[in-house]
Amino acid sequence: MISPTYGNCNDDQMIGIITNYIKSNYKTSEGFNLVVGTDSQNYSDTKMVVVIAVQNVGHGGIFFYDILRIKRIDNMRQKLFYETSLSLKYADKLIAEIENYCKKINFDFNNVSFCIHVDVGKKGKTSKLIPELVSWVKACGYDCKIKPDSFAASSIADKISK
């Protein structure tokens, strides 16, 4: 993963940074949102950007991203399902690693909300996919945000993917 603040990080380093960030701001925070979102752009291949962001409500946040290049996906539906599957995969792994890390340092992570940001909105061609994608994310146990509230996918990942 790459962070604009911390540079290149392996998974263990990222988990430590996220946990320490939350722990050090815990008493003064209005809450934390840990979100995962993915966006992509087509070139000769498809550039997928997965973002893991920690929002310290009212006080900014930090984020990390990963870039994957895969065979070009031209079908919008397939691409959005692939993006969402990546977000779910990264979220599952992230939560498992954070839970293990928090047990080691005896820190309660129960007050942190987890959410998947999907790059679909009520306006435009993606609107017809909202019910399927949101239902899928919720069936996997996550809250789900769409545009204009899906900043990890529709703002951060979008900017990096271009």
C-alpha positions as CSV (number, residue, x, y, z in Angstrom):
1,M,0.0,0.0,0.0
2,I,1.0,3.6,-0.5
3,S,0.3,6.6,1.7
4,P,0.8,10.2,0.7
5,T,1.8,10.8,4.4
6,Y,3.8,7.6,5.2
7,G,5.0,6.4,1.9
8,N,5.2,2.7,0.9
9,C,3.9,0.4,3.6
10,N,3.5,-3.3,4.0
11,D,0.2,-4.6,5.5
12,D,1.7,-4.8,9.1
13,Q,3.0,-1.2,8.9
14,M,-0.4,0.0,7.6
15,I,-2.3,-1.7,10.4
16,G,0.0,-0.2,13.0
17,I,-0.3,3.3,11.5
18,I,-4.1,3.0,11.3
19,T,-4.4,1.7,14.8
20,N,-2.0,4.2,16.3
21,Y,-3.7,7.1,14.4
22,I,-7.1,6.1,15.9
23,K,-5.7,5.4,19.4
24,S,-3.8,8.7,19.6
25,N,-6.9,10.7,18.5
26,Y,-9.5,8.6,20.3
27,K,-10.2,10.9,23.2
28,T,-10.7,14.1,21.1
29,S,-12.5,12.5,18.2
30,E,-16.2,12.7,17.3
31,G,-15.8,9.2,15.8
32,F,-13.9,7.3,13.2
33,N,-15.0,5.8,9.9
34,L,-12.8,3.2,8.4
35,V,-13.7,2.9,4.7
36,V,-12.7,1.0,1.6
37,G,-13.5,2.1,-1.9
38,T,-12.3,1.3,-5.4
39,D,-12.4,3.1,-8.7
40,S,-10.9,2.3,-12.1
41,Q,-10.0,3.8,-15.5
42,N,-9.5,2.1,-18.8
43,Y,-6.3,2.5,-20.7
44,S,-4.7,-0.4,-22.7
45,D,-5.5,-2.3,-19.5
46,T,-7.8,-1.4,-16.6
47,K,-6.1,0.5,-13.7
48,M,-7.9,-0.4,-10.4
49,V,-7.2,1.8,-7.4
50,V,-8.3,0.5,-4.0
51,V,-8.4,3.1,-1.2
52,I,-8.4,2.4,2.6
53,A,-9.3,5.6,4.4
54,V,-9.6,6.5,8.1
55,Q,-11.8,9.5,8.6
56,N,-11.5,11.3,11.9
57,V,-14.9,12.9,11.8
58,G,-14.5,16.7,11.8
59,H,-10.7,16.5,11.8
60,G,-9.6,15.0,8.4
61,G,-8.0,11.7,8.1
62,I,-5.4,9.5,6.5
63,F,-5.5,7.1,3.5
64,F,-3.6,4.4,1.8
65,Y,-4.0,3.1,-1.8
66,D,-3.1,0.1,-3.9
67,I,-2.9,0.1,-7.7
68,L,-3.6,-3.1,-9.7
69,R,-3.5,-3.4,-13.5
70,I,-5.7,-6.1,-15.0
71,K,-6.9,-7.1,-18.4
72,R,-9.1,-4.3,-19.8
73,I,-12.8,-4.5,-18.7
74,D,-15.1,-2.6,-21.1
75,N,-18.4,-3.7,-19.7
76,M,-19.5,-1.1,-17.0
77,R,-21.5,-3.7,-15.0
78,Q,-18.5,-6.1,-14.9
79,K,-16.1,-3.4,-14.0
80,L,-18.3,-2.1,-11.1
81,F,-18.8,-5.6,-9.8
82,Y,-15.0,-6.2,-10.0
83,E,-14.4,-2.9,-8.1
84,T,-16.8,-3.8,-5.4
85,S,-15.4,-7.3,-5.1
86,L,-11.9,-5.8,-4.5
87,S,-13.3,-3.4,-1.9
88,L,-14.9,-6.4,-0.1
89,K,-11.8,-8.5,-0.3
90,Y,-9.6,-5.7,1.1
91,A,-12.1,-4.9,3.8
92,D,-12.3,-8.5,5.0
93,K,-8.6,-8.7,5.2
94,L,-8.2,-5.3,6.9
95,I,-10.8,-6.1,9.6
96,A,-9.2,-9.5,10.4
97,E,-5.7,-7.9,10.7
98,I,-6.9,-5.0,12.8
99,E,-8.8,-7.3,15.2
100,N,-5.7,-9.4,15.6
101,Y,-3.5,-6.3,16.2
102,C,-5.9,-4.8,18.6
103,K,-6.0,-8.0,20.7
104,K,-2.2,-7.8,21.0
105,I,-2.3,-4.2,22.2
106,N,-5.5,-4.5,24.2
107,F,-7.4,-1.8,22.3
108,D,-11.1,-1.9,21.8
109,F,-12.0,-1.1,18.1
110,N,-15.8,-1.5,18.6
111,N,-16.4,2.3,18.3
112,V,-15.0,2.5,14.8
113,S,-17.5,2.2,12.0
114,F,-16.6,0.2,8.8
115,C,-18.1,1.0,5.4
116,I,-17.6,0.2,1.8
117,H,-17.8,3.1,-0.7
118,V,-19.2,2.1,-4.1
119,D,-18.6,4.3,-7.2
120,V,-22.3,4.5,-8.3
121,G,-24.8,7.3,-8.0
122,K,-28.5,8.0,-8.5
123,K,-27.6,10.1,-11.6
124,G,-26.2,8.5,-14.7
125,K,-25.6,5.1,-16.1
126,T,-24.6,3.4,-12.9
127,S,-27.9,4.1,-11.1
128,K,-29.5,0.9,-12.3
129,L,-26.8,-1.1,-10.5
130,I,-27.4,0.5,-7.1
131,P,-29.8,-2.1,-5.7
132,E,-27.6,-5.0,-6.6
133,L,-24.3,-3.6,-5.4
134,V,-25.6,-2.1,-2.2
135,S,-27.5,-5.3,-1.3
136,W,-24.4,-7.4,-2.0
137,V,-22.2,-5.2,0.3
138,K,-24.8,-5.2,3.0
139,A,-25.2,-9.0,2.7
140,C,-21.5,-9.2,3.4
141,G,-22.1,-7.3,6.7
142,Y,-20.9,-3.8,5.8
143,D,-22.6,-0.5,5.6
144,C,-22.5,0.9,2.1
145,K,-22.2,4.5,0.7
146,I,-22.9,5.7,-2.8
147,K,-22.3,9.0,-4.5
148,P,-22.1,11.7,-3.4
149,D,-21.1,10.2,0.0
150,S,-18.7,7.6,-1.4
151,F,-15.6,9.8,-1.2
152,A,-13.0,6.9,-1.0
153,A,-14.2,5.6,-4.4
154,S,-15.6,8.6,-6.2
155,S,-13.0,11.2,-5.1
156,I,-9.7,9.7,-3.7
157,A,-9.5,6.5,-5.9
158,D,-10.9,8.4,-8.9
159,K,-8.2,11.0,-8.7
160,I,-5.4,8.4,-8.4
161,S,-6.8,6.2,-11.2
162,K,-6.4,9.0,-13.7
